[in-house]
Amino acid sequence: LVSHFAILCEGSPLEKRHRKDFMQTSGQIVSTCSQIAFGSMGQNSPFLTGELARVRTGLGTDRENRPSSSEERQTFLSIRALSLMAGNVYNLLDRAFVEDRTSATAAFAVATGPCIQTLKALPRDSIPRSPWLPVGEKVALQASLKVLLEAAECHWAVKVVRKELLALLEEANFFKGKDVDVLNSMGLLYNAVLGPDRGQLTTLGTVSNAPGVVGGGLTAVFTGRETEIQLRSRAIRRIAFCVFASEADAYKAQVSSILERLRDSLKMGSSVLTQEAFLCLRVLFLRCGPSSIVPFRATTLGELTRILSAPYEDAEESIAALRYLDLIMLFQPPEFAYERCFFFAESGGAMREGVQEEDLPMLEPLVSRISSDPKFVQSGAHPATSNS
């Protein structure tokens, strides 16, 4: 109601004493919703008691699936609070604190706190769940993302969420429990957060050249080789995610830095890093164009030759290489004509004098040989089921 009032009052300035009351009321509403969303409001609160009574009557749920336990009712109210803030917080604060952006930023920080926490929370798959909880979690995630996106798109509020969201991006469970719709929304969110400074993307999980030392970025720790590989892999996957979620050519200025990260990772000789590197190359190819990865041709050709010369040694690595080649062959950019040698025999005009075309053995495409090889099938790493 107050948010609707704020919209109706736009263009009609309130008197000074009314503006003060409006600011105070708006701040209290945001603070109360945030407390409910956090689940930190006391059970004896009159407001919460009244809301719980409404929940007990099945408001917002059918009678069979309505929340029953105290914990479930509290979760239900948290979801309702997040849904209420989505679409209302920005309009309310932008109009109530039009002359005091410092207080508006502080109030936005209060509102985004439970939203960040919702994104960090892991799915509780091991806990018995009510039928409405999975749907409720999806609603909570989408509502949280809407509040955060409003903040990210607001020039005076983006600084409230940028640091927290970049830290969240580097967490190990970033992709866990989020379906395609949620990840699409998160892509829009990070595109808005990184928009003012695209260069921040290349600092994710920055790893120094000194072996075993991870420097810069938010994951700066001393670590061993295995952990370093995990951090590098995680950073490459998140860079690929942000580039893929952006507009075309949005990160063209950062391509050289990204390619340098990929080159350093490939030098470690890790299969996991090789797979992530080919994934990132595919994303750069699609979002920044074939010419963006031309400087990486020599390195790519070396890796393709190494992998496809012994394609059965590491099925996952071979699949990553073949997926990259599949994309190249689909678009067939002139800069990458050399990849054809992995799949097609030379034409008769390129044969030595005196050698007839029928005397040459038929070249079987490599992908066919790999997919039909018994060793590959038994490994369970068929392209249709691979997670690389």
Salt bridges, closest charged atoms under 4 A:
GLU10 OE1 - ARG95 NH2 2.98
GLU15 OE1 - ARG17 NE 3.49
GLU51 OE2 - ARG54 NH1 2.87
GLU51 OE1 - ARG80 NH1 3.11
ASP94 OD1 - ARG101 NH2 2.84
GLU99 OE1 - ARG19 NE 3.74
GLU137 OE2 - ARG124 NH2 3.71
GLU137 OE1 - ARG129 NH2 3.01
GLU164 OE1 - LYS120 NZ 3.72
ASP179 OD2 - LYS138 NZ 3.04
ASP181 OD2 - LYS138 NZ 3.70
GLU228 OE2 - ARG232 NE 3.31
GLU247 OE1 - ARG198 NH2 3.40
ASP249 OD1 - LYS252 NZ 3.87
GLU260 OE1 - ARG263 NH1 3.22
GLU276 OE1 - ARG237 NE 2.81
GLU303 OE1 - ARG306 NH2 2.73
GLU317 OE2 - ARG306 NH2 3.25
